[in-house]
Amino acid sequence: MRWLLFLSRLAFICGLFFLLTVSLEIKEWTTIQSVTSTIFIIGVILGSLIIPVVNICYLAVLIARKHLSPVPLWLSLANLLFLFMQVFFLFYLNIHK
């Protein structure tokens, strides 16, 4: 179950980069193109892949074992919150563009 803890930490980092991406959409606070590209790739592309996979793994482990022993509760709730924010942002982009 250490793999789930590793994936959870990776998804949390991607979620933080997703928040940075959203802040870049609101106000462009950096003009360095390489920094902007890196934040976008980690936050949107990698986060769109890892965060849903981690939450599906949480669901599978909860169904099979009834608890997520190696993963702290705050980390699993944060990743679930990042998933909801990503879905909301996806719907927001489709409505306004």
C-alpha positions as a Python dict, from the first residue, in 0.01 Angstrom:
ca = {
    (1, 'M'): (0, 0, 0),
    (2, 'R'): (302, 229, -7),
    (3, 'W'): (237, 280, -378),
    (4, 'L'): (-94, 447, -294),
    (5, 'L'): (80, 684, -54),
    (6, 'F'): (334, 772, -325),
    (7, 'L'): (59, 829, -583),
    (8, 'S'): (-137, 1035, -331),
    (9, 'R'): (160, 1263, -270),
    (10, 'L'): (221, 1296, -643),
    (11, 'A'): (-146, 1379, -701),
    (12, 'F'): (-131, 1639, -425),
    (13, 'I'): (167, 1809, -590),
    (14, 'C'): (-15, 1802, -925),
    (15, 'G'): (-318, 1955, -753),
    (16, 'L'): (-107, 2238, -618),
    (17, 'F'): (28, 2300, -967),
    (18, 'F'): (-332, 2293, -1092),
    (19, 'L'): (-410, 2578, -852),
    (20, 'L'): (-109, 2766, -987),
    (21, 'T'): (-242, 2709, -1339),
    (22, 'V'): (-580, 2852, -1242),
    (23, 'S'): (-409, 3152, -1086),
    (24, 'L'): (-217, 3201, -1412),
    (25, 'E'): (-550, 3198, -1598),
    (26, 'I'): (-683, 3471, -1370),
    (27, 'K'): (-372, 3690, -1363),
    (28, 'E'): (-51, 3630, -1551),
    (29, 'W'): (201, 3675, -1273),
    (30, 'T'): (499, 3540, -1465),
    (31, 'T'): (626, 3626, -1809),
    (32, 'I'): (887, 3351, -1831),
    (33, 'Q'): (748, 3111, -2089),
    (34, 'S'): (933, 2803, -1965),
    (35, 'V'): (796, 2846, -1612),
    (36, 'T'): (443, 2896, -1743),
    (37, 'S'): (471, 2587, -1965),
    (38, 'T'): (603, 2371, -1684),
    (39, 'I'): (328, 2480, -1446),
    (40, 'F'): (65, 2414, -1713),
    (41, 'I'): (199, 2070, -1804),
    (42, 'I'): (227, 1950, -1446),
    (43, 'G'): (-99, 2108, -1330),
    (44, 'V'): (-332, 2035, -1619),
    (45, 'I'): (-190, 1750, -1825),
    (46, 'L'): (-28, 1538, -1555),
    (47, 'G'): (-292, 1633, -1296),
    (48, 'S'): (-574, 1532, -1530),
    (49, 'L'): (-422, 1188, -1551),
    (50, 'I'): (-304, 1123, -1196),
    (51, 'I'): (-572, 1280, -975),
    (52, 'P'): (-865, 1076, -1117),
    (53, 'V'): (-656, 757, -1109),
    (54, 'V'): (-570, 814, -743),
    (55, 'N'): (-933, 876, -653),
    (56, 'I'): (-1039, 559, -837),
    (57, 'C'): (-772, 371, -641),
    (58, 'Y'): (-912, 518, -318),
    (59, 'L'): (-1256, 392, -414),
    (60, 'A'): (-1124, 45, -501),
    (61, 'V'): (-930, 19, -174),
    (62, 'L'): (-1229, 138, 26),
    (63, 'I'): (-1451, -122, -138),
    (64, 'A'): (-1197, -400, -85),
    (65, 'R'): (-1058, -313, 261),
    (66, 'K'): (-1287, -50, 413),
    (67, 'H'): (-997, 184, 513),
    (68, 'L'): (-700, 370, 365),
    (69, 'S'): (-442, 290, 631),
    (70, 'P'): (-118, 435, 486),
    (71, 'V'): (-279, 748, 341),
    (72, 'P'): (-360, 1031, 584),
    (73, 'L'): (-719, 1149, 579),
    (74, 'W'): (-624, 1510, 495),
    (75, 'L'): (-432, 1391, 188),
    (76, 'S'): (-717, 1182, 52),
    (77, 'L'): (-967, 1465, 115),
    (78, 'A'): (-735, 1717, -54),
    (79, 'N'): (-704, 1494, -360),
    (80, 'L'): (-1081, 1453, -371),
    (81, 'L'): (-1117, 1832, -351),
    (82, 'F'): (-866, 1874, -635),
    (83, 'L'): (-1072, 1630, -844),
    (84, 'F'): (-1388, 1834, -785),
    (85, 'M'): (-1203, 2154, -872),
    (86, 'Q'): (-1073, 2002, -1194),
    (87, 'V'): (-1420, 1888, -1298),
    (88, 'F'): (-1564, 2229, -1213),
    (89, 'F'): (-1287, 2403, -1408),
    (90, 'L'): (-1347, 2175, -1706),
    (91, 'F'): (-1718, 2261, -1708),
    (92, 'Y'): (-1635, 2630, -1661),
    (93, 'L'): (-1404, 2625, -1962),
    (94, 'N'): (-1664, 2453, -2178),
    (95, 'I'): (-1936, 2705, -2086),
    (96, 'H'): (-1734, 3025, -2121),
    (97, 'K'): (-1520, 2950, -2427),
}
